[in-house]
Amino acid sequence: MKTQTKLKLPSWNSKWVAFIFPLVFIYYELIFKAFTGDAFFSEALLYVLLFSIAYGGICTFICSIFKNSTINRILMPICLALPAIFFGVEYFVYKQFKIFYDIPTIIGGAGGVASEFTDDVKILIFCFDGISKIILLLLPAVLSIVFGKKIFAGEGFGIKFKLLSIFVSAIVLGTTFVAISYSPSYSLILGEQYNFQSSVESFGLLTSIPLDVKNYLNGGTSSFEKPVDGTEPKPDPKPEIIYEKNIMDLDLESGKGRIAEINAYVKSIEATSQNEYTGIFKGKNLILITAEAFAAEVIDKNLTPTLYRLATKGINFTDYYQVSGAGTTGGEYQIIFGMMPNAGGMSFKNAAKNLNYFTMGSQLDRLGYYGKAYHNNSRTFYDRHKTHITIGYSDGFMAYGNGMEKFVKNTWPQSDLEMFEGTVPTYIDKQPFNVYYMTVSGHSGYSRSGNYMTSKNWHRVQHLSQYNETVKGYIAANLELEDALTYLVKTLEEKGIADDTVICLSTDHFPYGLDDSGQLRAMTNLINLYGQEIPNRLYRDHSALILWCGSLEKEKPIVVDTPVYSLDILPTLSNLFGTEFDSRLMVGRDVFSEADPLVFNAGFDWKTDKGTYIASTGVFTPAEGLAEEDISEEYIERIKAEVRNKNRYCTMVLNNDYFRYLFGDK
């Protein structure tokens, strides 16, 4: 008579290890989602739970693989503590920057943050909120140490138990991936529209880490897509003047591998034409400014008259966005390179070894301009002493630590006014000049005790009853930028060169330091500043673009009322300054060209003159005055494919040093 073989489970006080890891991983993901996510109960929650169960089975196998229970007992808290550390780091990153940082960015930026912003890190961690989150995350590992002997008190785990844990994990993983493949929006995040931010929100942190490693090893991108049918016909304007195309004589035939793929994509793009605004700034000076955490709402006719003058008497942009994707260094990257920072905080650092041919620093340097970049904070933070000497400014980069300390007192944050007062006299007689500023006075936090600029200018904002104390502090800090620009414009006018100088100013990111939470519904201070609820990230990232020249004040105002964003700055300036560039190589558009407006972010949200698409929900909202039936499904699919291709192009140009292939070492 045959005896039936039964699955041999560990002793009664050991078998619960099979449930510990899945439950703990679910616990990690749920508290992480609760503290960082906007939509808690959604389809994504199901995927997060299923992935947690699968990874729990894998860790159960790892912690039962040895016959020696002592080794298993040591492995268990390690397998619980390592994920807890990742969750903790990402939580604090999100609390500070309102975005999840991929692993290369965290590793690459950890030293700089620890050394340059030690006090900020201490405040972030060593407070009730920080300590409580650390305790919540480390509690499972601590409990496993305390009760480890009881959990592993049995005779061990049979081979069938070990195989069962792996089998269950494989089944759950496979089923989850199959389910995702049938989801129209979530399947894209696994493939064509992958980015770390969307992945964490959709699948949880435990899944996003291996996905990000896979994406990194795969070169960060897939192949370009063929254009989707559905291009809507444009009326023939029959222009009175036939303008030349912004196109260069390029070798787009000899490349191999990835270079050949980029070449094929570039060839598929229709070049834009020069226009009536081409070269109107030719030969003029350029002052390009990235203003720390600046927002359109700071501009006020009475409170900030210089900002108001520059914004309304230059070229007026009524629908501008500085999409946020990688904090300050990501915002700088967008403005300087005209590219999306798809390598996160490592984008600028990786670009430092490339040929950065089309930055305004490089373009105007080739025309004989004097050039220099400035920053009034540490020269080494974000490795700016390495990155900002590669963007084309002939006289290099000055910051606190290699000359700026002669002009700027060591306060926190440092003064934009003092930076301008100290540096403008050093280049104003070196015409034509081309300078770049990264300011810092608008940096968070905004308390009178912790922010010198807030304290200094508090008397100018305390009457603003429509704002709470934090928002008043934010505006007060930004008044230092107002004072810096007032000094700058006055000096240009006294020198008689205001008509020959262009000021272009954008921000690096929305003022994320106003709130502890990154959840849109919980960003109460940002809502107070904006004066309304924040429906999505694109609206959160709306801002102001200043493009002014003294000569424009004598002309009829130029208004750009289509959607514009930071990636449009480089091609627009290139056109206005009349430099030689190929519009096919630019991700953004010259806003005065015939190109259709398109704003997008690294999360594949986008906006055109016909409406707004939010990738996380898959919902397209027609622009005001249009109905859903006015917009074809083919149009939406075409723009989605175009956004995916542009994101891929940004990644591939960076990863393959594409401009060095095109232009050698020029």
C-alpha positions as CSV (number, residue, x, y, z in Angstrom):
1,M,0.0,0.0,0.0
2,K,1.4,3.4,-1.1
3,T,1.8,6.0,1.5
4,Q,0.9,9.6,0.3
5,T,3.8,12.0,0.7
6,K,2.6,15.1,2.5
7,L,4.2,18.5,2.4
8,K,6.4,18.8,5.5
9,L,5.9,22.2,7.1
10,P,8.3,23.5,9.8
11,S,7.2,23.3,13.4
12,W,4.3,25.4,14.5
13,N,6.3,28.3,15.6
14,S,8.4,28.5,12.4
15,K,5.8,28.2,9.7
16,W,4.7,31.8,10.1
17,V,7.9,32.9,8.4
18,A,6.1,32.1,5.1
19,F,3.7,35.0,5.8
20,I,6.1,37.4,7.5
21,F,7.9,38.7,4.4
22,P,4.8,39.2,2.2
23,L,3.0,41.0,5.1
24,V,6.0,43.2,5.9
25,F,6.6,44.2,2.3
26,I,2.9,45.1,1.9
27,Y,3.3,47.1,5.1
28,Y,6.3,49.0,3.7
29,E,4.6,49.8,0.4
30,L,1.3,50.8,2.0
31,I,2.8,53.3,4.5
32,F,5.1,54.6,1.8
33,K,2.2,55.1,-0.6
34,A,0.1,56.7,2.2
35,F,2.9,59.3,2.9
36,T,3.9,60.1,-0.8
37,G,1.0,59.2,-3.1
38,D,-2.1,61.1,-4.2
39,A,-4.4,58.3,-5.3
40,F,-4.2,55.6,-2.7
41,F,-7.1,53.4,-3.7
42,S,-6.6,52.7,-7.4
43,E,-5.7,49.9,-9.8
44,A,-2.1,50.6,-8.9
45,L,-2.7,49.4,-5.3
46,L,-3.6,45.9,-6.5
47,Y,-0.3,45.7,-8.4
48,V,1.7,46.9,-5.4
49,L,0.0,44.2,-3.2
50,L,0.6,41.4,-5.7
51,F,4.3,42.4,-6.2
52,S,4.8,42.5,-2.5
53,I,3.5,39.0,-2.1
54,A,5.8,37.7,-4.8
55,Y,8.9,39.4,-3.4
56,G,7.9,38.1,0.0
57,G,8.0,34.5,-1.3
58,I,11.4,35.1,-2.8
59,C,12.8,36.4,0.6
60,T,11.1,33.5,2.4
61,F,13.1,31.1,0.1
62,I,16.3,33.1,0.8
63,C,15.8,32.9,4.6
64,S,15.0,29.2,4.6
65,I,17.6,28.0,2.2
66,F,20.2,27.0,4.8
67,K,19.7,24.0,7.1
68,N,21.5,25.9,9.8
69,S,18.8,28.0,11.5
70,T,21.3,30.4,12.9
71,I,22.3,31.5,9.4
72,N,18.6,31.9,8.4
73,R,18.0,33.9,11.6
74,I,20.8,36.3,10.5
75,L,19.5,36.6,7.0
76,M,16.0,37.6,8.0
77,P,16.7,41.0,9.6
78,I,19.1,41.8,6.7
79,C,16.4,41.0,4.1
80,L,13.9,43.2,6.1
81,A,16.3,46.1,6.8
82,L,17.7,46.6,3.2
83,P,14.3,47.4,1.7
84,A,13.5,49.6,4.8
85,I,16.6,51.6,4.0
86,F,15.6,52.1,0.4
87,F,12.1,53.2,1.5
88,G,13.5,55.6,4.1
89,V,15.9,57.2,1.6
90,E,13.2,57.7,-1.0
91,Y,10.8,59.0,1.5
92,F,13.2,61.8,2.6
93,V,14.1,62.5,-1.0
94,Y,10.4,62.9,-1.8
95,K,9.8,65.0,1.2
96,Q,12.5,67.4,0.2
97,F,12.3,67.5,-3.6
98,K,8.7,66.2,-4.3
99,I,10.0,63.6,-6.6
100,F,11.5,60.0,-6.4
101,Y,15.1,59.8,-7.3
102,D,16.4,56.8,-9.3
103,I,19.3,54.8,-7.8
104,P,22.1,56.4,-9.9
105,T,20.9,59.9,-8.9
106,I,20.8,58.9,-5.2
107,I,24.3,57.4,-5.3
108,G,25.7,60.2,-7.4
109,G,24.2,63.0,-5.3
110,A,24.4,61.5,-1.8
111,G,27.9,62.9,-1.0
112,G,27.1,66.4,-2.1
113,V,23.9,66.6,-0.1
114,A,25.6,65.3,3.0
115,S,28.5,67.7,2.8
116,E,26.8,70.9,1.5
117,F,23.4,70.7,3.2
118,T,24.3,68.9,6.5
119,D,22.0,71.2,8.5
120,D,19.0,70.6,6.1
121,V,19.5,66.9,6.3
122,K,19.6,66.9,10.1
123,I,16.4,69.0,10.2
124,L,14.7,66.6,7.8
125,I,15.6,63.5,9.7
126,F,16.0,64.5,13.3
127,C,12.5,65.7,13.9
128,F,9.3,63.9,15.0
129,D,8.2,63.2,11.5
130,G,11.6,61.9,10.4
131,I,12.3,59.8,13.4
132,S,8.7,58.3,13.4
133,K,9.1,57.3,9.8
134,I,12.5,55.6,10.5
135,I,11.0,53.7,13.5
136,L,8.0,52.6,11.4
137,L,10.3,51.3,8.7
138,L,12.9,49.6,10.9
139,L,10.4,48.1,13.3
140,P,10.0,44.8,11.3
141,A,13.8,44.2,11.2
142,V,14.1,45.0,14.9
143,L,11.3,42.6,15.8
144,S,12.8,39.8,13.7
145,I,16.0,40.1,15.7
146,V,14.1,40.0,19.0
147,F,11.9,37.1,18.1
148,G,14.3,35.4,15.7
149,K,15.0,32.4,17.9
150,K,11.3,31.6,18.2
151,I,10.6,32.0,14.5
152,F,13.5,29.6,13.6
153,A,13.1,27.3,16.6
154,G,12.0,24.3,14.5
155,E,13.9,21.7,12.7
156,G,14.2,23.7,9.5
157,F,12.5,23.9,6.2
158,G,11.9,21.0,3.8
159,I,12.9,21.2,0.2
160,K,9.2,21.1,-0.9
161,F,8.5,24.2,1.3
162,K,11.4,26.1,-0.2
163,L,10.3,25.2,-3.8
164,L,6.7,26.1,-3.0
165,S,7.7,29.6,-1.9
166,I,9.5,30.1,-5.2
167,F,6.7,28.6,-7.2
168,V,4.1,30.8,-5.6
169,S,6.3,33.9,-6.2
170,A,6.7,33.0,-9.9
171,I,3.0,32.4,-10.4
172,V,2.1,35.7,-8.7
173,L,4.8,37.6,-10.6
174,G,3.7,36.1,-13.9
175,T,0.0,36.7,-13.3
176,T,0.7,40.3,-12.3
177,F,2.7,41.1,-15.4
178,V,0.1,39.5,-17.6
179,A,-2.6,41.6,-15.9
180,I,-0.6,44.8,-16.4
181,S,-0.1,43.9,-20.1
182,Y,-3.8,44.2,-20.6
183,S,-4.0,47.6,-18.9
184,P,-3.9,50.4,-21.5
185,S,-2.1,52.9,-19.3
186,Y,-0.1,50.7,-16.9
187,S,1.4,48.5,-19.7
188,L,3.0,51.6,-21.2
189,I,4.8,52.4,-17.9
190,L,6.5,49.0,-18.1
191,G,7.5,49.6,-21.7
192,E,7.5,52.7,-23.9
193,Q,6.6,55.2,-21.2
194,Y,8.8,53.9,-18.4
195,N,10.2,56.4,-15.9
196,F,11.1,55.9,-12.3
197,Q,8.6,58.3,-10.9
198,S,5.6,56.7,-12.7
199,S,6.9,53.2,-11.9
200,V,7.1,53.9,-8.1
201,E,3.5,55.4,-8.1
202,S,2.1,52.5,-10.2
203,F,4.0,49.4,-9.1
204,G,5.7,50.3,-5.8
205,L,9.3,50.9,-4.9
206,L,10.2,47.2,-4.6
207,T,9.4,46.7,-8.2
208,S,10.8,50.0,-9.5
209,I,14.3,49.4,-8.2
210,P,14.9,46.3,-10.4
211,L,13.0,47.9,-13.3
212,D,15.3,50.9,-13.0
213,V,18.4,48.7,-13.0
214,K,17.1,46.9,-16.1
215,N,16.4,50.3,-17.8
216,Y,19.9,51.5,-16.9
217,L,21.6,48.4,-18.2
218,N,19.5,48.6,-21.4
219,G,20.8,52.1,-22.1
220,G,17.8,53.9,-20.8
221,T,15.7,53.6,-23.9
222,S,14.1,51.5,-26.6
223,S,13.9,52.2,-30.3
224,F,12.1,55.1,-31.9
225,E,8.5,54.6,-33.0
226,K,7.3,55.2,-36.5
227,P,5.1,58.3,-36.9
228,V,1.4,57.5,-36.2
229,D,-1.1,58.3,-38.9
230,G,-3.6,61.0,-38.2
231,T,-1.7,64.2,-38.9
232,E,-4.3,66.9,-39.4
233,P,-3.9,69.0,-42.5
234,K,-2.7,72.6,-42.0
235,P,-4.0,75.4,-44.1
236,D,-1.5,76.7,-46.6
237,P,-0.6,80.2,-45.3
238,K,0.9,81.3,-48.7
239,P,3.5,83.5,-47.0
240,E,4.6,86.7,-48.8
241,I,8.2,85.9,-47.8
242,I,9.7,82.5,-48.3
243,Y,12.0,81.9,-45.3
244,E,15.0,79.5,-45.3
245,K,14.8,76.3,-43.2
246,N,16.8,76.1,-40.0
247,I,18.8,73.1,-41.2
248,M,22.5,72.3,-41.4
249,D,24.6,70.1,-43.7
250,L,24.9,67.1,-41.4
251,D,26.2,63.6,-42.0
252,L,23.2,61.5,-41.1
253,E,24.2,58.4,-43.1
254,S,27.5,57.0,-41.7
255,G,26.5,56.2,-38.1
256,K,26.0,52.7,-36.8
257,G,24.0,51.1,-34.0
258,R,22.4,53.7,-31.7
259,I,23.8,56.6,-33.8
260,A,22.1,55.2,-36.9
261,E,18.8,55.1,-35.0
262,I,19.2,58.7,-33.9
263,N,20.1,59.7,-37.5
264,A,17.0,58.0,-38.8
265,Y,14.8,59.8,-36.3
266,V,16.4,63.2,-37.1
267,K,15.9,62.7,-40.8
268,S,12.2,61.9,-40.2
269,I,11.6,65.4,-38.6
270,E,10.4,68.3,-40.7
271,A,12.8,71.3,-40.1
272,T,11.2,74.6,-39.2
273,S,11.7,77.8,-41.1
274,Q,13.3,81.1,-40.1
275,N,10.7,83.9,-39.6
276,E,10.2,87.6,-39.1
277,Y,11.9,87.4,-35.7
278,T,15.0,85.6,-36.9
279,G,18.1,87.6,-35.8
280,I,16.3,90.5,-34.1
281,F,18.8,90.0,-31.2
282,K,21.8,89.4,-33.4
283,G,25.0,90.8,-31.9
284,K,23.3,91.7,-28.6
285,N,24.4,90.7,-25.1
286,L,22.7,87.9,-23.4
287,I,22.1,87.4,-19.6
288,L,20.5,84.0,-19.1
289,I,19.1,83.4,-15.5
290,T,17.8,80.3,-13.8
291,A,16.0,81.6,-10.8
292,E,15.8,79.3,-7.8
293,A,12.2,78.2,-7.0
294,F,10.7,81.2,-8.8
295,A,6.9,81.3,-9.6
296,A,4.8,83.5,-11.8
297,E,2.7,84.5,-8.7
298,V,5.7,86.5,-7.4
299,I,5.3,89.0,-10.2
300,D,3.2,92.0,-9.0
301,K,3.0,95.5,-10.4
302,N,3.5,97.1,-7.0
303,L,5.5,94.6,-5.1
304,T,8.0,93.6,-7.8
305,P,7.9,96.5,-10.4
306,T,11.1,95.4,-12.2
307,L,9.9,91.8,-12.6
308,Y,6.5,93.1,-13.8
309,R,8.3,95.4,-16.3
310,L,10.4,92.7,-17.7
311,A,7.5,90.2,-17.9
312,T,5.1,92.6,-19.6
313,K,7.3,94.9,-21.7
314,G,9.3,92.2,-23.3
315,I,7.9,89.2,-25.0
316,N,4.8,88.1,-23.1
317,F,4.3,84.4,-22.5
318,T,0.8,83.7,-21.2
319,D,1.0,79.9,-20.9
320,Y,4.5,78.9,-19.7
321,Y,5.7,75.7,-17.9
322,Q,9.0,74.7,-16.2
323,V,8.3,70.9,-15.9
324,S,9.8,69.4,-12.8
325,G,11.8,66.2,-13.2
326,A,15.1,66.3,-11.3
327,G,15.2,69.2,-8.9
328,T,17.4,72.2,-9.4
329,T,20.0,70.5,-11.6
330,G,17.3,69.0,-13.8
331,G,15.7,72.5,-14.3
332,E,19.1,73.9,-15.2
333,Y,19.6,71.1,-17.7
334,Q,16.4,71.8,-19.5
335,I,17.2,75.5,-19.8
336,I,20.8,75.1,-20.8
337,F,20.6,72.0,-23.0
338,G,17.0,72.2,-24.2
339,M,16.7,68.5,-23.3
340,M,14.6,66.5,-20.8
341,P,16.9,65.2,-17.9
342,N,15.9,61.6,-18.3
343,A,18.9,60.4,-16.3
344,G,17.5,62.3,-13.3
345,G,20.0,64.2,-11.2
346,M,22.9,62.5,-13.1
347,S,21.9,64.1,-16.5
348,F,24.0,67.2,-16.1
349,K,27.0,65.3,-14.7
350,N,26.8,62.8,-17.6
351,A,26.6,65.7,-20.1
352,A,29.9,67.1,-18.7
353,K,31.9,64.6,-20.7
354,N,29.9,65.2,-23.9
355,L,30.3,67.9,-26.7
356,N,27.7,70.4,-25.7
357,Y,27.5,72.1,-29.1
358,F,24.2,73.9,-28.9
359,T,24.1,75.6,-25.5
360,M,23.9,79.3,-25.8
361,G,27.3,79.5,-24.1
362,S,28.8,77.4,-27.0
363,Q,26.9,79.0,-29.8
364,L,27.8,82.6,-28.8
365,D,31.3,81.6,-27.9
366,R,31.8,80.5,-31.5
367,L,30.7,84.1,-32.5
368,G,33.4,85.7,-30.3
369,Y,31.4,86.6,-27.2
370,Y,32.9,86.9,-23.8
371,G,31.2,84.3,-21.6
372,K,31.0,83.4,-17.9
373,A,28.7,81.4,-15.6
374,Y,27.9,82.4,-12.0
375,H,26.3,81.0,-8.9
376,N,26.1,82.5,-5.4
377,N,26.2,79.1,-3.5
378,S,28.9,76.5,-3.3
379,R,30.9,75.8,-6.5
380,T,31.0,72.1,-5.7
381,F,27.4,71.3,-5.0
382,Y,25.9,69.2,-7.8
383,D,29.5,69.1,-9.1
384,R,29.0,72.4,-10.7
385,H,32.8,73.0,-10.7
386,K,32.9,70.1,-13.2
387,T,29.7,70.6,-15.1
388,H,29.5,74.3,-15.6
389,I,32.9,74.6,-17.2
390,T,31.7,72.4,-20.1
391,I,28.7,74.4,-21.3
392,G,30.6,76.9,-23.5
393,Y,31.4,80.0,-21.4
394,S,34.9,81.1,-22.4
395,D,35.9,82.5,-18.9
396,G,34.6,79.5,-17.0
397,F,32.5,79.4,-13.9
398,M,32.5,81.4,-10.6
399,A,30.7,80.4,-7.4
400,Y,31.2,80.5,-3.7
401,G,34.6,79.0,-3.2
402,N,36.4,80.3,-6.3
403,G,35.8,84.0,-6.2
404,M,32.1,84.7,-5.4
405,E,33.0,85.0,-1.7
406,K,34.6,88.3,-2.5
407,F,31.2,89.7,-3.4
408,V,28.6,87.7,-1.4
409,K,28.4,87.3,2.4
410,N,28.1,83.8,3.8
411,T,24.4,83.8,4.8
412,W,21.8,81.2,4.1
413,P,20.6,81.6,1.5
414,Q,23.1,83.9,-0.1
415,S,22.0,87.2,-1.7
416,D,21.2,87.5,-5.4
417,L,21.6,91.3,-5.2
418,E,25.1,91.0,-3.8
419,M,26.0,88.5,-6.6
420,F,24.8,90.9,-9.3
421,E,26.4,94.0,-7.6
422,G,29.7,92.1,-7.5
423,T,29.8,90.5,-10.9
424,V,28.1,92.9,-13.3
425,P,31.0,95.4,-13.2
426,T,33.4,92.6,-14.2
427,Y,31.9,91.9,-17.6
428,I,29.7,94.9,-18.5
429,D,32.5,96.5,-20.6
430,K,33.4,93.2,-22.3
431,Q,30.8,93.5,-25.1
432,P,29.3,91.4,-26.6
433,F,29.0,89.4,-23.4
434,N,27.1,86.2,-22.7
435,V,26.6,85.3,-19.1
436,Y,24.6,82.8,-17.1
437,Y,23.4,83.0,-13.5
438,M,22.0,80.3,-11.2
439,T,20.5,82.2,-8.2
440,V,19.9,80.9,-4.7
441,S,18.0,83.6,-2.7
442,G,14.6,81.9,-3.4
443,H,15.7,78.6,-1.8
444,S,13.6,76.9,0.9
445,G,12.8,77.0,3.8
446,Y,11.0,80.2,4.3
447,S,10.9,80.9,8.0
448,R,12.3,84.2,9.4
449,S,14.6,82.3,11.7
450,G,16.0,79.9,9.0
451,N,16.1,82.0,5.9
452,Y,18.1,85.2,5.9
453,M,16.4,86.6,2.8
454,T,13.0,86.0,4.3
455,S,14.0,87.8,7.5
456,K,15.7,90.7,5.5
457,N,12.7,91.4,3.4
458,W,9.9,90.5,5.8
459,H,8.8,94.1,6.3
460,R,7.9,94.3,2.6
461,V,5.4,91.3,2.7
462,Q,3.9,91.3,6.1
463,H,0.8,93.3,4.9
464,L,-0.1,90.6,2.3
465,S,-3.2,89.3,4.0
466,Q,-4.1,86.9,1.2
467,Y,-1.1,84.7,2.0
468,N,-0.2,82.6,5.1
469,E,3.1,83.1,6.9
470,T,5.0,80.5,4.9
471,V,4.0,81.9,1.5
472,K,4.8,85.4,2.8
473,G,8.3,84.1,3.7
474,Y,8.7,82.6,0.2
475,I,7.7,85.9,-1.5
476,A,10.1,87.8,0.8
477,A,13.0,85.6,-0.2
478,N,12.2,86.2,-3.9
479,L,12.3,90.0,-3.3
480,E,16.1,89.6,-3.3
481,L,15.8,88.5,-6.9
482,E,13.6,91.6,-7.6
483,D,16.3,93.8,-6.1
484,A,19.0,92.1,-8.1
485,L,17.2,92.7,-11.4
486,T,16.4,96.3,-10.4
487,Y,20.2,96.8,-10.0
488,L,20.9,95.0,-13.2
489,V,18.5,97.0,-15.4
490,K,19.5,100.3,-13.8
491,T,23.1,99.5,-14.5
492,L,22.4,98.6,-18.2
493,E,20.5,101.8,-18.7
494,E,23.2,103.9,-17.0
495,K,25.8,102.3,-19.3
496,G,23.5,102.9,-22.3
497,I,23.4,99.3,-23.4
498,A,19.9,98.2,-22.2
499,D,18.7,98.3,-25.9
500,D,21.6,95.9,-26.7
501,T,21.1,93.5,-23.9
502,V,18.7,90.6,-23.6
503,I,17.6,89.2,-20.3
504,C,16.0,85.7,-20.3
505,L,14.8,84.3,-17.0
506,S,13.1,81.0,-16.1
507,T,12.9,79.0,-12.9
508,D,14.5,75.6,-12.1
509,H,11.3,74.1,-10.6
510,F,8.1,75.0,-8.9
511,P,8.6,76.1,-5.2
512,Y,8.5,72.6,-3.8
513,G,10.0,73.7,-0.5
514,L,6.8,75.4,0.5
515,D,5.2,72.1,1.6
516,D,6.4,69.0,3.4
517,S,4.0,66.9,1.4
518,G,4.4,66.2,-2.3
519,Q,0.7,65.1,-2.6
520,L,-1.0,67.7,-4.8
521,R,-4.1,67.8,-2.6
522,A,-2.0,68.3,0.5
523,M,0.3,71.1,-0.8
524,T,-1.6,73.7,1.1
525,N,1.0,76.4,0.9
526,L,1.4,76.0,-2.9
527,I,-2.4,76.1,-3.2
528,N,-2.3,79.3,-1.1
529,L,0.3,80.8,-3.5
530,Y,-1.5,79.8,-6.6
531,G,-4.9,80.8,-5.3
532,Q,-6.6,77.5,-6.4
533,E,-6.4,73.7,-6.2
534,I,-3.8,71.9,-8.2
535,P,-5.4,69.4,-10.6
536,N,-2.3,67.8,-12.0
537,R,1.5,68.1,-12.2
538,L,1.5,70.1,-15.4
539,Y,-0.5,72.8,-13.8
540,R,1.7,72.6,-10.7
541,D,4.6,73.3,-12.9
542,H,3.2,76.5,-14.6
543,S,5.5,79.5,-14.2
544,A,6.7,82.6,-16.0
545,L,9.3,83.1,-18.7
546,I,10.9,86.5,-19.0
547,L,12.4,87.4,-22.3
548,W,13.2,91.1,-22.4
549,C,15.4,93.6,-24.2
550,G,15.3,97.4,-23.8
551,S,14.6,97.8,-27.5
552,L,11.4,95.8,-27.2
553,E,9.8,98.5,-25.0
554,K,9.7,100.8,-28.0
555,E,7.7,98.3,-30.1
556,K,4.2,96.9,-30.0
557,P,4.0,94.1,-27.3
558,I,4.8,90.6,-28.7
559,V,2.4,88.0,-27.1
560,V,2.9,84.3,-27.3
561,D,-0.3,82.7,-26.1
562,T,0.3,79.1,-27.0
563,P,1.8,76.5,-24.5
564,V,5.5,77.1,-24.1
565,Y,8.0,75.3,-21.8
566,S,11.7,75.4,-20.8
567,L,12.8,73.2,-23.7
568,D,11.6,75.9,-26.1
569,I,14.0,78.5,-24.7
570,L,17.1,77.2,-26.5
571,P,15.6,77.1,-30.0
572,T,13.8,80.4,-29.5
573,L,17.0,82.2,-28.4
574,S,18.9,80.5,-31.2
575,N,16.5,81.9,-33.7
576,L,16.3,85.4,-32.1
577,F,20.1,85.7,-32.0
578,G,20.3,84.4,-35.6
579,T,22.8,81.6,-34.8
580,E,23.3,78.6,-37.0
581,F,21.3,75.7,-35.7
582,D,19.4,72.7,-37.0
583,S,15.8,72.7,-35.7
584,R,15.6,69.0,-36.2
585,L,18.2,68.5,-33.4
586,M,16.2,70.6,-30.9
587,V,13.5,68.9,-28.8
588,G,11.6,72.1,-28.2
589,R,10.5,74.6,-30.8
590,D,11.3,78.1,-31.8
591,V,8.0,79.7,-30.5
592,F,7.9,82.0,-33.5
593,S,8.2,79.2,-36.1
594,E,5.3,77.2,-37.7
595,A,5.9,74.2,-35.4
596,D,2.9,73.1,-33.4
597,P,3.2,73.9,-29.7
598,L,3.9,70.9,-27.5
599,V,4.8,70.8,-23.7
600,F,5.6,67.5,-22.1
601,N,7.4,66.1,-19.1
602,A,9.4,63.0,-18.3
603,G,6.2,61.3,-17.0
604,F,4.7,61.6,-20.5
605,D,2.0,64.1,-19.6
606,W,1.6,66.7,-22.4
607,K,-0.2,69.8,-23.5
608,T,-0.9,71.3,-26.9
609,D,-3.1,74.1,-28.1
610,K,-5.8,71.4,-28.4
611,G,-5.8,70.1,-24.9
612,T,-4.0,68.3,-22.0
613,Y,-3.2,64.6,-21.6
614,I,-2.3,63.1,-18.2
615,A,-0.5,59.8,-18.6
616,S,-1.2,58.4,-15.1
617,T,-5.0,58.6,-15.7
618,G,-5.0,58.2,-19.5
619,V,-7.4,61.2,-19.7
620,F,-7.3,63.8,-22.4
621,T,-9.0,67.1,-21.6
622,P,-9.8,69.4,-24.6
623,A,-8.7,73.0,-24.5
624,E,-11.2,75.7,-23.6
625,G,-13.6,76.2,-26.5
626,L,-13.1,72.6,-27.9
627,A,-15.2,69.5,-27.4
628,E,-14.1,65.9,-27.2
629,E,-15.6,65.3,-30.7
630,D,-13.3,68.0,-32.1
631,I,-10.2,66.0,-31.3
632,S,-9.6,62.7,-33.1
633,E,-8.3,59.6,-31.3
634,E,-5.6,59.5,-34.1
635,Y,-4.4,63.0,-33.0
636,I,-4.0,61.9,-29.4
637,E,-2.2,58.7,-30.3
638,R,0.1,60.7,-32.7
639,I,1.1,63.2,-29.9
640,K,1.6,60.4,-27.4
641,A,4.0,58.7,-29.9
642,E,5.8,62.0,-30.5
643,V,6.3,62.6,-26.8
644,R,7.7,59.1,-26.4
645,N,10.1,59.7,-29.3
646,K,11.2,63.1,-28.0
647,N,11.9,61.5,-24.6
648,R,13.9,58.7,-26.2
649,Y,15.8,61.3,-28.2
650,C,16.8,63.2,-25.1
651,T,18.1,60.0,-23.5
652,M,20.0,58.8,-26.6
653,V,21.7,62.1,-27.3
654,L,23.0,62.1,-23.7
655,N,24.0,58.5,-23.6
656,N,25.7,58.5,-27.0
657,D,27.4,61.9,-27.1
658,Y,25.5,62.5,-30.3
659,F,26.7,66.0,-31.1
660,R,30.3,64.9,-30.9
661,Y,29.5,62.4,-33.7
662,L,27.9,65.2,-35.7
663,F,30.4,68.0,-35.1
664,G,33.6,66.3,-34.0
665,D,35.4,68.3,-31.3
666,K,34.4,71.7,-32.4
